[in-house]
Amino acid sequence: MKQIEVGMYARYKNTGTVGKVLALQEEDGIRYALLDSTDLLYDVTFLEQTEKPRERKDLKTDLETARKTETDLIDSLGTGEMSESIGGG
């Protein structure tokens, strides 16, 4: 397991929270990492290295694409271009 370091992205295993490690500190023998996404300290034993999360802009675009696809499928069903029944012979 790779050690958590300042500047890398980490995911908190219990909640899935992802953030960039801004600082590390040790208190009472426990090492903590400060994540930028929540401005909270996390025990590094519960963090795992991860990739930079996708931008919210990209997530919005994906949602818009999914909604358009859903709308197109519903329209196709309504016009008869696509059959609701699954045929078998």
PDB file of N, CA, C and O in Angstrom, chain B, residues numbered from 101:
ATOM      1  N   MET B 101       0.843  -1.175   0.000  1.00  0.00           N
ATOM      2  CA  MET B 101       0.000   0.000   0.000  1.00  0.00           C
ATOM      3  C   MET B 101       0.889   1.240   0.000  1.00  0.00           C
ATOM      4  O   MET B 101       1.823   1.342   0.796  1.00  0.00           O
ATOM      5  N   LYS B 102       0.596   2.173  -0.891  1.00  0.00           N
ATOM      6  CA  LYS B 102       1.389   3.388  -0.998  1.00  0.00           C
ATOM      7  C   LYS B 102       0.996   4.357   0.113  1.00  0.00           C
ATOM      8  O   LYS B 102      -0.181   4.510   0.440  1.00  0.00           O
ATOM      9  N   GLN B 103       1.998   5.003   0.679  1.00  0.00           N
ATOM     10  CA  GLN B 103       1.783   5.953   1.774  1.00  0.00           C
ATOM     11  C   GLN B 103       1.101   7.212   1.244  1.00  0.00           C
ATOM     12  O   GLN B 103       1.418   7.688   0.154  1.00  0.00           O
ATOM     13  N   ILE B 104       0.169   7.742   2.018  1.00  0.00           N
ATOM     14  CA  ILE B 104      -0.527   8.977   1.666  1.00  0.00           C
ATOM     15  C   ILE B 104       0.436  10.149   1.834  1.00  0.00           C
ATOM     16  O   ILE B 104       1.114  10.277   2.854  1.00  0.00           O
ATOM     17  N   GLU B 105       0.480  11.009   0.801  1.00  0.00           N
ATOM     18  CA  GLU B 105       1.382  12.158   0.815  1.00  0.00           C
ATOM     19  C   GLU B 105       0.645  13.419   0.389  1.00  0.00           C
ATOM     20  O   GLU B 105      -0.372  13.348  -0.300  1.00  0.00           O
ATOM     21  N   VAL B 106       1.159  14.570   0.801  1.00  0.00           N
ATOM     22  CA  VAL B 106       0.584  15.861   0.415  1.00  0.00           C
ATOM     23  C   VAL B 106       0.598  15.973  -1.106  1.00  0.00           C
ATOM     24  O   VAL B 106       1.595  15.649  -1.752  1.00  0.00           O
ATOM     25  N   GLY B 107      -0.513  16.435  -1.669  1.00  0.00           N
ATOM     26  CA  GLY B 107      -0.614  16.637  -3.108  1.00  0.00           C
ATOM     27  C   GLY B 107      -1.318  15.509  -3.845  1.00  0.00           C
ATOM     28  O   GLY B 107      -1.782  15.703  -4.969  1.00  0.00           O
ATOM     29  N   MET B 108      -1.404  14.334  -3.232  1.00  0.00           N
ATOM     30  CA  MET B 108      -2.093  13.224  -3.898  1.00  0.00           C
ATOM     31  C   MET B 108      -3.579  13.262  -3.553  1.00  0.00           C
ATOM     32  O   MET B 108      -3.995  13.958  -2.627  1.00  0.00           O
ATOM     33  N   TYR B 109      -4.362  12.511  -4.301  1.00  0.00           N
ATOM     34  CA  TYR B 109      -5.786  12.389  -4.026  1.00  0.00           C
ATOM     35  C   TYR B 109      -6.017  11.125  -3.221  1.00  0.00           C
ATOM     36  O   TYR B 109      -5.396  10.090  -3.462  1.00  0.00           O
ATOM     37  N   ALA B 110      -6.925  11.230  -2.255  1.00  0.00           N
ATOM     38  CA  ALA B 110      -7.209  10.097  -1.383  1.00  0.00           C
ATOM     39  C   ALA B 110      -8.712   9.945  -1.213  1.00  0.00           C
ATOM     40  O   ALA B 110      -9.471  10.910  -1.303  1.00  0.00           O
ATOM     41  N   ARG B 111      -9.123   8.697  -0.962  1.00  0.00           N
ATOM     42  CA  ARG B 111     -10.537   8.395  -0.733  1.00  0.00           C
ATOM     43  C   ARG B 111     -10.673   7.809   0.658  1.00  0.00           C
ATOM     44  O   ARG B 111      -9.948   6.888   1.033  1.00  0.00           O
ATOM     45  N   TYR B 112     -11.621   8.359   1.426  1.00  0.00           N
ATOM     46  CA  TYR B 112     -11.916   7.850   2.756  1.00  0.00           C
ATOM     47  C   TYR B 112     -12.791   6.616   2.584  1.00  0.00           C
ATOM     48  O   TYR B 112     -13.894   6.705   2.045  1.00  0.00           O
ATOM     49  N   LYS B 113     -12.306   5.471   3.037  1.00  0.00           N
ATOM     50  CA  LYS B 113     -12.964   4.184   2.790  1.00  0.00           C
ATOM     51  C   LYS B 113     -14.371   4.093   3.375  1.00  0.00           C
ATOM     52  O   LYS B 113     -15.228   3.424   2.799  1.00  0.00           O
ATOM     53  N   ASN B 114     -14.626   4.744   4.496  1.00  0.00           N
ATOM     54  CA  ASN B 114     -15.928   4.607   5.157  1.00  0.00           C
ATOM     55  C   ASN B 114     -17.067   5.321   4.433  1.00  0.00           C
ATOM     56  O   ASN B 114     -18.205   4.852   4.463  1.00  0.00           O
ATOM     57  N   THR B 115     -16.776   6.448   3.783  1.00  0.00           N
ATOM     58  CA  THR B 115     -17.845   7.226   3.148  1.00  0.00           C
ATOM     59  C   THR B 115     -17.644   7.442   1.654  1.00  0.00           C
ATOM     60  O   THR B 115     -18.575   7.851   0.960  1.00  0.00           O
ATOM     61  N   GLY B 116     -16.454   7.176   1.154  1.00  0.00           N
ATOM     62  CA  GLY B 116     -16.173   7.418  -0.258  1.00  0.00           C
ATOM     63  C   GLY B 116     -15.771   8.843  -0.559  1.00  0.00           C
ATOM     64  O   GLY B 116     -15.586   9.196  -1.724  1.00  0.00           O
ATOM     65  N   THR B 117     -15.632   9.666   0.454  1.00  0.00           N
ATOM     66  CA  THR B 117     -15.213  11.050   0.264  1.00  0.00           C
ATOM     67  C   THR B 117     -13.834  11.089  -0.390  1.00  0.00           C
ATOM     68  O   THR B 117     -12.905  10.411   0.047  1.00  0.00           O
ATOM     69  N   VAL B 118     -13.717  11.903  -1.454  1.00  0.00           N
ATOM     70  CA  VAL B 118     -12.453  12.031  -2.172  1.00  0.00           C
ATOM     71  C   VAL B 118     -11.983  13.476  -2.095  1.00  0.00           C
ATOM     72  O   VAL B 118     -12.782  14.404  -2.214  1.00  0.00           O
ATOM     73  N   GLY B 119     -10.687  13.659  -1.896  1.00  0.00           N
ATOM     74  CA  GLY B 119     -10.141  15.001  -1.870  1.00  0.00           C
ATOM     75  C   GLY B 119      -8.637  14.974  -2.040  1.00  0.00           C
ATOM     76  O   GLY B 119      -7.988  13.932  -1.939  1.00  0.00           O
ATOM     77  N   LYS B 120      -8.113  16.140  -2.298  1.00  0.00           N
ATOM     78  CA  LYS B 120      -6.664  16.304  -2.412  1.00  0.00           C
ATOM     79  C   LYS B 120      -6.099  16.523  -1.019  1.00  0.00           C
ATOM     80  O   LYS B 120      -6.644  17.301  -0.237  1.00  0.00           O
ATOM     81  N   VAL B 121      -5.013  15.841  -0.710  1.00  0.00           N
ATOM     82  CA  VAL B 121      -4.379  15.966   0.596  1.00  0.00           C
ATOM     83  C   VAL B 121      -3.622  17.293   0.643  1.00  0.00           C
ATOM     84  O   VAL B 121      -2.669  17.511  -0.106  1.00  0.00           O
ATOM     85  N   LEU B 122      -4.068  18.173   1.540  1.00  0.00           N
ATOM     86  CA  LEU B 122      -3.450  19.491   1.665  1.00  0.00           C
ATOM     87  C   LEU B 122      -2.341  19.514   2.704  1.00  0.00           C
ATOM     88  O   LEU B 122      -1.369  20.259   2.576  1.00  0.00           O
ATOM     89  N   ALA B 123      -2.496  18.684   3.742  1.00  0.00           N
ATOM     90  CA  ALA B 123      -1.506  18.679   4.822  1.00  0.00           C
ATOM     91  C   ALA B 123      -1.584  17.360   5.573  1.00  0.00           C
ATOM     92  O   ALA B 123      -2.601  16.667   5.548  1.00  0.00           O
ATOM     93  N   LEU B 124      -0.492  17.033   6.238  1.00  0.00           N
ATOM     94  CA  LEU B 124      -0.432  15.857   7.100  1.00  0.00           C
ATOM     95  C   LEU B 124      -0.016  16.320   8.483  1.00  0.00           C
ATOM     96  O   LEU B 124       0.794  17.235   8.625  1.00  0.00           O
ATOM     97  N   GLN B 125      -0.574  15.684   9.503  1.00  0.00           N
ATOM     98  CA  GLN B 125      -0.149  15.989  10.867  1.00  0.00           C
ATOM     99  C   GLN B 125      -0.294  14.748  11.728  1.00  0.00           C
ATOM    100  O   GLN B 125      -1.086  13.853  11.431  1.00  0.00           O
ATOM    101  N   GLU B 126       0.475  14.712  12.787  1.00  0.00           N
ATOM    102  CA  GLU B 126       0.431  13.574  13.690  1.00  0.00           C
ATOM    103  C   GLU B 126       0.042  14.067  15.077  1.00  0.00           C
ATOM    104  O   GLU B 126       0.554  15.073  15.569  1.00  0.00           O
ATOM    105  N   GLU B 127      -0.887  13.326  15.699  1.00  0.00           N
ATOM    106  CA  GLU B 127      -1.330  13.672  17.038  1.00  0.00           C
ATOM    107  C   GLU B 127      -1.580  12.386  17.808  1.00  0.00           C
ATOM    108  O   GLU B 127      -2.319  11.516  17.348  1.00  0.00           O
ATOM    109  N   ASP B 128      -0.972  12.265  18.969  1.00  0.00           N
ATOM    110  CA  ASP B 128      -1.102  11.071  19.816  1.00  0.00           C
ATOM    111  C   ASP B 128      -0.777   9.790  19.052  1.00  0.00           C
ATOM    112  O   ASP B 128      -1.422   8.760  19.245  1.00  0.00           O
ATOM    113  N   GLY B 129       0.225   9.867  18.187  1.00  0.00           N
ATOM    114  CA  GLY B 129       0.672   8.698  17.448  1.00  0.00           C
ATOM    115  C   GLY B 129      -0.191   8.325  16.256  1.00  0.00           C
ATOM    116  O   GLY B 129       0.053   7.306  15.610  1.00  0.00           O
ATOM    117  N   ILE B 130      -1.200   9.137  15.954  1.00  0.00           N
ATOM    118  CA  ILE B 130      -2.074   8.873  14.802  1.00  0.00           C
ATOM    119  C   ILE B 130      -1.790   9.926  13.741  1.00  0.00           C
ATOM    120  O   ILE B 130      -1.737  11.120  14.034  1.00  0.00           O
ATOM    121  N   ARG B 131      -1.609   9.473  12.515  1.00  0.00           N
ATOM    122  CA  ARG B 131      -1.311  10.365  11.392  1.00  0.00           C
ATOM    123  C   ARG B 131      -2.613  10.743  10.702  1.00  0.00           C
ATOM    124  O   ARG B 131      -3.422   9.875  10.375  1.00  0.00           O
ATOM    125  N   TYR B 132      -2.815  12.028  10.482  1.00  0.00           N
ATOM    126  CA  TYR B 132      -4.030  12.546   9.857  1.00  0.00           C
ATOM    127  C   TYR B 132      -3.693  13.293   8.566  1.00  0.00           C
ATOM    128  O   TYR B 132      -2.613  13.863   8.416  1.00  0.00           O
ATOM    129  N   ALA B 133      -4.651  13.270   7.644  1.00  0.00           N
ATOM    130  CA  ALA B 133      -4.529  14.018   6.395  1.00  0.00           C
ATOM    131  C   ALA B 133      -5.705  14.988   6.282  1.00  0.00           C
ATOM    132  O   ALA B 133      -6.850  14.625   6.550  1.00  0.00           O
ATOM    133  N   LEU B 134      -5.408  16.207   5.887  1.00  0.00           N
ATOM    134  CA  LEU B 134      -6.439  17.222   5.655  1.00  0.00           C
ATOM    135  C   LEU B 134      -6.848  17.153   4.185  1.00  0.00           C
ATOM    136  O   LEU B 134      -6.014  17.326   3.295  1.00  0.00           O
ATOM    137  N   LEU B 135      -8.143  16.897   3.931  1.00  0.00           N
ATOM    138  CA  LEU B 135      -8.637  16.826   2.552  1.00  0.00           C
ATOM    139  C   LEU B 135      -9.300  18.139   2.162  1.00  0.00           C
ATOM    140  O   LEU B 135     -10.049  18.722   2.947  1.00  0.00           O
ATOM    141  N   ASP B 136      -9.024  18.602   0.951  1.00  0.00           N
ATOM    142  CA  ASP B 136      -9.560  19.881   0.482  1.00  0.00           C
ATOM    143  C   ASP B 136     -11.067  19.860   0.272  1.00  0.00           C
ATOM    144  O   ASP B 136     -11.712  20.902   0.388  1.00  0.00           O
ATOM    145  N   SER B 137     -11.636  18.720  -0.028  1.00  0.00           N
ATOM    146  CA  SER B 137     -13.058  18.641  -0.358  1.00  0.00           C
ATOM    147  C   SER B 137     -13.965  18.887   0.843  1.00  0.00           C
ATOM    148  O   SER B 137     -15.095  19.348   0.683  1.00  0.00           O
ATOM    149  N   THR B 138     -13.478  18.584   2.041  1.00  0.00           N
ATOM    150  CA  THR B 138     -14.294  18.756   3.244  1.00  0.00           C
ATOM    151  C   THR B 138     -13.652  19.653   4.284  1.00  0.00           C
ATOM    152  O   THR B 138     -14.313  20.089   5.227  1.00  0.00           O
ATOM    153  N   ASP B 139     -12.366  19.930   4.119  1.00  0.00           N
ATOM    154  CA  ASP B 139     -11.588  20.701   5.090  1.00  0.00           C
ATOM    155  C   ASP B 139     -11.586  20.004   6.453  1.00  0.00           C
ATOM    156  O   ASP B 139     -11.576  20.653   7.498  1.00  0.00           O
ATOM    157  N   LEU B 140     -11.596  18.653   6.417  1.00  0.00           N
ATOM    158  CA  LEU B 140     -11.561  17.840   7.623  1.00  0.00           C
ATOM    159  C   LEU B 140     -10.325  16.960   7.633  1.00  0.00           C
ATOM    160  O   LEU B 140      -9.742  16.666   6.589  1.00  0.00           O
ATOM    161  N   LEU B 141      -9.933  16.540   8.845  1.00  0.00           N
ATOM    162  CA  LEU B 141      -8.813  15.626   9.012  1.00  0.00           C
ATOM    163  C   LEU B 141      -9.323  14.188   9.015  1.00  0.00           C
ATOM    164  O   LEU B 141     -10.366  13.893   9.598  1.00  0.00           O
ATOM    165  N   TYR B 142      -8.576  13.293   8.357  1.00  0.00           N
ATOM    166  CA  TYR B 142      -8.922  11.872   8.283  1.00  0.00           C
ATOM    167  C   TYR B 142      -7.726  11.045   8.719  1.00  0.00           C
ATOM    168  O   TYR B 142      -6.590  11.332   8.341  1.00  0.00           O
ATOM    169  N   ASP B 143      -7.984  10.026   9.513  1.00  0.00           N
ATOM    170  CA  ASP B 143      -6.956   9.073   9.914  1.00  0.00           C
ATOM    171  C   ASP B 143      -6.463   8.386   8.635  1.00  0.00           C
ATOM    172  O   ASP B 143      -7.258   7.789   7.909  1.00  0.00           O
ATOM    173  N   VAL B 144      -5.162   8.469   8.359  1.00  0.00           N
ATOM    174  CA  VAL B 144      -4.642   7.946   7.093  1.00  0.00           C
ATOM    175  C   VAL B 144      -4.794   6.430   6.959  1.00  0.00           C
ATOM    176  O   VAL B 144      -4.732   5.903   5.848  1.00  0.00           O
ATOM    177  N   THR B 145      -4.991   5.732   8.064  1.00  0.00           N
ATOM    178  CA  THR B 145      -5.188   4.276   7.952  1.00  0.00           C
ATOM    179  C   THR B 145      -6.513   3.952   7.285  1.00  0.00           C
ATOM    180  O   THR B 145      -6.726   2.819   6.855  1.00  0.00           O
ATOM    181  N   PHE B 146      -7.416   4.938   7.192  1.00  0.00           N
ATOM    182  CA  PHE B 146      -8.705   4.738   6.537  1.00  0.00           C
ATOM    183  C   PHE B 146      -8.768   5.420   5.168  1.00  0.00           C
ATOM    184  O   PHE B 146      -9.842   5.544   4.581  1.00  0.00           O
ATOM    185  N   LEU B 147      -7.621   5.858   4.669  1.00  0.00           N
ATOM    186  CA  LEU B 147      -7.550   6.496   3.347  1.00  0.00           C
ATOM    187  C   LEU B 147      -6.835   5.584   2.367  1.00  0.00           C
ATOM    188  O   LEU B 147      -5.943   4.822   2.738  1.00  0.00           O
ATOM    189  N   GLU B 148      -7.246   5.677   1.104  1.00  0.00           N
ATOM    190  CA  GLU B 148      -6.528   4.974   0.048  1.00  0.00           C
ATOM    191  C   GLU B 148      -6.285   5.955  -1.086  1.00  0.00           C
ATOM    192  O   GLU B 148      -7.098   6.841  -1.351  1.00  0.00           O
ATOM    193  N   GLN B 149      -5.160   5.782  -1.745  1.00  0.00           N
ATOM    194  CA  GLN B 149      -4.822   6.651  -2.867  1.00  0.00           C
ATOM    195  C   GLN B 149      -5.825   6.427  -3.988  1.00  0.00           C
ATOM    196  O   GLN B 149      -6.255   5.300  -4.232  1.00  0.00           O
ATOM    197  N   THR B 150      -6.195   7.504  -4.667  1.00  0.00           N
ATOM    198  CA  THR B 150      -7.128   7.426  -5.782  1.00  0.00           C
ATOM    199  C   THR B 150      -6.738   8.454  -6.831  1.00  0.00           C
ATOM    200  O   THR B 150      -5.804   9.232  -6.637  1.00  0.00           O
ATOM    201  N   GLU B 151      -7.455   8.451  -7.932  1.00  0.00           N
ATOM    202  CA  GLU B 151      -7.211   9.425  -8.996  1.00  0.00           C
ATOM    203  C   GLU B 151      -8.004  10.691  -8.728  1.00  0.00           C
ATOM    204  O   GLU B 151      -8.938  10.697  -7.926  1.00  0.00           O
ATOM    205  N   LYS B 152      -7.625  11.749  -9.401  1.00  0.00           N
ATOM    206  CA  LYS B 152      -8.345  13.011  -9.294  1.00  0.00           C
ATOM    207  C   LYS B 152      -9.793  12.781  -9.722  1.00  0.00           C
ATOM    208  O   LYS B 152     -10.037  12.174 -10.765  1.00  0.00           O
ATOM    209  N   PRO B 153     -10.756  13.257  -8.931  1.00  0.00           N
ATOM    210  CA  PRO B 153     -12.163  13.057  -9.311  1.00  0.00           C
ATOM    211  C   PRO B 153     -12.509  13.864 -10.559  1.00  0.00           C
ATOM    212  O   PRO B 153     -11.883  14.880 -10.859  1.00  0.00           O
ATOM    213  N   ARG B 154     -13.512  13.389 -11.269  1.00  0.00           N
ATOM    214  CA  ARG B 154     -13.965  14.107 -12.460  1.00  0.00           C
ATOM    215  C   ARG B 154     -14.552  15.442 -12.055  1.00  0.00           C
ATOM    216  O   ARG B 154     -15.099  15.596 -10.963  1.00  0.00           O
ATOM    217  N   GLU B 155     -14.432  16.393 -12.942  1.00  0.00           N
ATOM    218  CA  GLU B 155     -14.976  17.722 -12.693  1.00  0.00           C
ATOM    219  C   GLU B 155     -16.498  17.648 -12.664  1.00  0.00           C
ATOM    220  O   GLU B 155     -17.100  16.858 -13.391  1.00  0.00           O
ATOM    221  N   ARG B 156     -17.110  18.463 -11.834  1.00  0.00           N
ATOM    222  CA  ARG B 156     -18.579  18.490 -11.751  1.00  0.00           C
ATOM    223  C   ARG B 156     -19.184  18.828 -13.110  1.00  0.00           C
ATOM    224  O   ARG B 156     -20.263  18.341 -13.447  1.00  0.00           O
ATOM    225  N   LYS B 157     -18.500  19.656 -13.887  1.00  0.00           N
ATOM    226  CA  LYS B 157     -18.967  20.022 -15.213  1.00  0.00           C
ATOM    227  C   LYS B 157     -19.144  18.769 -16.066  1.00  0.00           C
ATOM    228  O   LYS B 157     -20.137  18.634 -16.780  1.00  0.00           O
ATOM    229  N   ASP B 158     -18.176  17.852 -15.990  1.00  0.00           N
ATOM    230  CA  ASP B 158     -18.242  16.607 -16.740  1.00  0.00           C
ATOM    231  C   ASP B 158     -19.406  15.741 -16.259  1.00  0.00           C
ATOM    232  O   ASP B 158     -20.091  15.114 -17.068  1.00  0.00           O
ATOM    233  N   LEU B 159     -19.629  15.706 -14.950  1.00  0.00           N
ATOM    234  CA  LEU B 159     -20.734  14.920 -14.411  1.00  0.00           C
ATOM    235  C   LEU B 159     -22.070  15.466 -14.887  1.00  0.00           C
ATOM    236  O   LEU B 159     -22.981  14.699 -15.197  1.00  0.00           O
ATOM    237  N   LYS B 160     -22.194  16.807 -14.947  1.00  0.00           N
ATOM    238  CA  LYS B 160     -23.417  17.430 -15.428  1.00  0.00           C
ATOM    239  C   LYS B 160     -23.660  17.054 -16.886  1.00  0.00           C
ATOM    240  O   LYS B 160     -24.788  16.745 -17.270  1.00  0.00           O
ATOM    241  N   THR B 161     -22.610  17.080 -17.693  1.00  0.00           N
ATOM    242  CA  THR B 161     -22.729  16.711 -19.102  1.00  0.00           C
ATOM    243  C   THR B 161     -23.178  15.256 -19.234  1.00  0.00           C
ATOM    244  O   THR B 161     -24.026  14.946 -20.070  1.00  0.00           O
ATOM    245  N   ASP B 162     -22.619  14.364 -18.417  1.00  0.00           N
ATOM    246  CA  ASP B 162     -23.020  12.961 -18.451  1.00  0.00           C
ATOM    247  C   ASP B 162     -24.484  12.798 -18.087  1.00  0.00           C
ATOM    248  O   ASP B 162     -25.184  11.991 -18.699  1.00  0.00           O
ATOM    249  N   LEU B 163     -24.960  13.552 -17.101  1.00  0.00           N
ATOM    250  CA  LEU B 163     -26.354  13.482 -16.688  1.00  0.00           C
ATOM    251  C   LEU B 163     -27.262  13.987 -17.805  1.00  0.00           C
ATOM    252  O   LEU B 163     -28.305  13.393 -18.080  1.00  0.00           O
ATOM    253  N   GLU B 164     -26.867  15.074 -18.440  1.00  0.00           N
ATOM    254  CA  GLU B 164     -27.657  15.613 -19.551  1.00  0.00           C
ATOM    255  C   GLU B 164     -27.731  14.601 -20.698  1.00  0.00           C
ATOM    256  O   GLU B 164     -28.789  14.426 -21.302  1.00  0.00           O
ATOM    257  N   THR B 165     -26.626  13.943 -20.994  1.00  0.00           N
ATOM    258  CA  THR B 165     -26.599  12.927 -22.048  1.00  0.00           C
ATOM    259  C   THR B 165     -27.513  11.762 -21.692  1.00  0.00           C
ATOM    260  O   THR B 165     -28.251  11.273 -22.548  1.00  0.00           O
ATOM    261  N   ALA B 166     -27.474  11.311 -20.442  1.00  0.00           N
ATOM    262  CA  ALA B 166     -28.321  10.199 -20.001  1.00  0.00           C
ATOM    263  C   ALA B 166     -29.798  10.576 -20.104  1.00  0.00           C
ATOM    264  O   ALA B 166     -30.621   9.763 -20.523  1.00  0.00           O
ATOM    265  N   ARG B 167     -30.129  11.803 -19.722  1.00  0.00           N
ATOM    266  CA  ARG B 167     -31.530  12.251 -19.816  1.00  0.00           C
ATOM    267  C   ARG B 167     -31.994  12.313 -21.264  1.00  0.00           C
ATOM    268  O   ARG B 167     -33.124  11.935 -21.574  1.00  0.00           O
ATOM    269  N   LYS B 168     -31.121  12.792 -22.153  1.00  0.00           N
ATOM    270  CA  LYS B 168     -31.490  12.865 -23.566  1.00  0.00           C
ATOM    271  C   LYS B 168     -31.695  11.467 -24.133  1.00  0.00           C
ATOM    272  O   LYS B 168     -32.640  11.234 -24.887  1.00  0.00           O
ATOM    273  N   THR B 169     -30.821  10.543 -23.779  1.00  0.00           N
ATOM    274  CA  THR B 169     -30.958   9.167 -24.243  1.00  0.00           C
ATOM    275  C   THR B 169     -32.277   8.569 -23.748  1.00  0.00           C
ATOM    276  O   THR B 169     -32.986   7.902 -24.501  1.00  0.00           O
ATOM    277  N   GLU B 170     -32.595   8.811 -22.484  1.00  0.00           N
ATOM    278  CA  GLU B 170     -33.847   8.301 -21.921  1.00  0.00           C
ATOM    279  C   GLU B 170     -35.045   8.890 -22.662  1.00  0.00           C
ATOM    280  O   GLU B 170     -35.982   8.173 -23.013  1.00  0.00           O
ATOM    281  N   THR B 171     -35.007  10.211 -22.897  1.00  0.00           N
ATOM    282  CA  THR B 171     -36.092  10.879 -23.617  1.00  0.00           C
ATOM    283  C   THR B 171     -36.224  10.319 -25.027  1.00  0.00           C
ATOM    284  O   THR B 171     -37.337  10.070 -25.490  1.00  0.00           O
ATOM    285  N   ASP B 172     -35.109  10.120 -25.710  1.00  0.00           N
ATOM    286  CA  ASP B 172     -35.129   9.563 -27.069  1.00  0.00           C
ATOM    287  C   ASP B 172     -35.727   8.161 -27.078  1.00  0.00           C
ATOM    288  O   ASP B 172     -36.502   7.826 -27.974  1.00  0.00           O
ATOM    289  N   LEU B 173     -35.374   7.338 -26.089  1.00  0.00           N
ATOM    290  CA  LEU B 173     -35.926   5.982 -26.023  1.00  0.00           C
ATOM    291  C   LEU B 173     -37.434   6.009 -25.777  1.00  0.00           C
ATOM    292  O   LEU B 173     -38.181   5.256 -26.401  1.00  0.00           O
ATOM    293  N   ILE B 174     -37.876   6.871 -24.875  1.00  0.00           N
ATOM    294  CA  ILE B 174     -39.315   6.990 -24.602  1.00  0.00           C
ATOM    295  C   ILE B 174     -40.048   7.462 -25.845  1.00  0.00           C
ATOM    296  O   ILE B 174     -41.120   6.947 -26.162  1.00  0.00           O
ATOM    297  N   ASP B 175     -39.487   8.438 -26.557  1.00  0.00           N
ATOM    298  CA  ASP B 175     -40.094   8.927 -27.798  1.00  0.00           C
ATOM    299  C   ASP B 175     -40.168   7.821 -28.842  1.00  0.00           C
ATOM    300  O   ASP B 175     -41.168   7.699 -29.549  1.00  0.00           O
ATOM    301  N   SER B 176     -39.113   7.013 -28.943  1.00  0.00           N
ATOM    302  CA  SER B 176     -39.094   5.914 -29.909  1.00  0.00           C
ATOM    303  C   SER B 176     -40.174   4.893 -29.599  1.00  0.00           C
ATOM    304  O   SER B 176     -40.813   4.370 -30.512  1.00  0.00           O
ATOM    305  N   LEU B 177     -40.383   4.609 -28.346  1.00  0.00           N
ATOM    306  CA  LEU B 177     -41.438   3.676 -27.950  1.00  0.00           C
ATOM    307  C   LEU B 177     -42.804   4.237 -28.315  1.00  0.00           C
ATOM    308  O   LEU B 177     -43.680   3.510 -28.783  1.00  0.00           O
ATOM    309  N   GLY B 178     -42.977   5.535 -28.098  1.00  0.00           N
ATOM    310  CA  GLY B 178     -44.260   6.177 -28.379  1.00  0.00           C
ATOM    311  C   GLY B 178     -44.579   6.245 -29.866  1.00  0.00           C
ATOM    312  O   GLY B 178     -45.753   6.193 -30.234  1.00  0.00           O
ATOM    313  N   THR B 179     -43.587   6.360 -30.726  1.00  0.00           N
ATOM    314  CA  THR B 179     -43.818   6.483 -32.163  1.00  0.00           C
ATOM    315  C   THR B 179     -43.865   5.136 -32.857  1.00  0.00           C
ATOM    316  O   THR B 179     -44.183   5.053 -34.043  1.00  0.00           O
ATOM    317  N   GLY B 180     -43.551   4.085 -32.122  1.00  0.00           N
ATOM    318  CA  GLY B 180     -43.575   2.754 -32.725  1.00  0.00           C
ATOM    319  C   GLY B 180     -42.289   2.384 -33.421  1.00  0.00           C
ATOM    320  O   GLY B 180     -42.195   1.309 -34.013  1.00  0.00           O
ATOM    321  N   GLU B 181     -41.292   3.254 -33.364  1.00  0.00           N
ATOM    322  CA  GLU B 181     -40.007   2.940 -33.986  1.00  0.00           C
ATOM    323  C   GLU B 181     -39.318   1.803 -33.252  1.00  0.00           C
ATOM    324  O   GLU B 181     -38.425   1.143 -33.783  1.00  0.00           O
ATOM    325  N   MET B 182     -39.751   1.594 -32.028  1.00  0.00           N
ATOM    326  CA  MET B 182     -39.143   0.558 -31.215  1.00  0.00           C
ATOM    327  C   MET B 182     -40.260  -0.179 -30.517  1.00  0.00           C
ATOM    328  O   MET B 182     -41.173   0.453 -29.987  1.00  0.00           O
ATOM    329  N   SER B 183     -40.215  -1.465 -30.502  1.00  0.00           N
ATOM    330  CA  SER B 183     -41.261  -2.258 -29.898  1.00  0.00           C
ATOM    331  C   SER B 183     -40.980  -2.518 -28.432  1.00  0.00           C
ATOM    332  O   SER B 183     -39.844  -2.778 -28.036  1.00  0.00           O
ATOM    333  N   GLU B 184     -42.055  -2.441 -27.617  1.00  0.00           N
ATOM    334  CA  GLU B 184     -41.913  -2.723 -26.185  1.00  0.00           C
ATOM    335  C   GLU B 184     -41.786  -4.223 -25.937  1.00  0.00           C
ATOM    336  O   GLU B 184     -41.183  -4.648 -24.951  1.00  0.00           O
ATOM    337  N   SER B 185     -42.342  -5.000 -26.813  1.00  0.00           N
ATOM    338  CA  SER B 185     -42.320  -6.444 -26.597  1.00  0.00           C
ATOM    339  C   SER B 185     -41.034  -7.054 -27.122  1.00  0.00           C
ATOM    340  O   SER B 185     -40.460  -6.604 -28.113  1.00  0.00           O
ATOM    341  N   ILE B 186     -40.615  -8.065 -26.441  1.00  0.00           N
ATOM    342  CA  ILE B 186     -39.427  -8.795 -26.865  1.00  0.00           C
ATOM    343  C   ILE B 186     -39.923 -10.055 -27.531  1.00  0.00           C
ATOM    344  O   ILE B 186     -40.595 -10.877 -26.908  1.00  0.00           O
ATOM    345  N   GLY B 187     -39.599 -10.200 -28.766  1.00  0.00           N
ATOM    346  CA  GLY B 187     -40.144 -11.316 -29.536  1.00  0.00           C
ATOM    347  C   GLY B 187     -39.389 -12.608 -29.348  1.00  0.00           C
ATOM    348  O   GLY B 187     -38.209 -12.618 -28.995  1.00  0.00           O
ATOM    349  N   GLY B 188     -40.064 -13.656 -29.581  1.00  0.00           N
ATOM    350  CA  GLY B 188     -39.477 -14.964 -29.554  1.00  0.00           C
ATOM    351  C   GLY B 188     -40.257 -15.831 -30.529  1.00  0.00           C
ATOM    352  O   GLY B 188     -41.442 -15.591 -30.762  1.00  0.00           O
ATOM    353  N   GLY B 189     -39.647 -16.770 -31.064  1.00  0.00           N
ATOM    354  CA  GLY B 189     -40.295 -17.509 -32.103  1.00  0.00           C
ATOM    355  C   GLY B 189     -40.894 -18.757 -31.798  1.00  0.00           C
ATOM    356  O   GLY B 189     -41.455 -19.405 -32.682  1.00  0.00           O
TER     357      GLY B 189
END
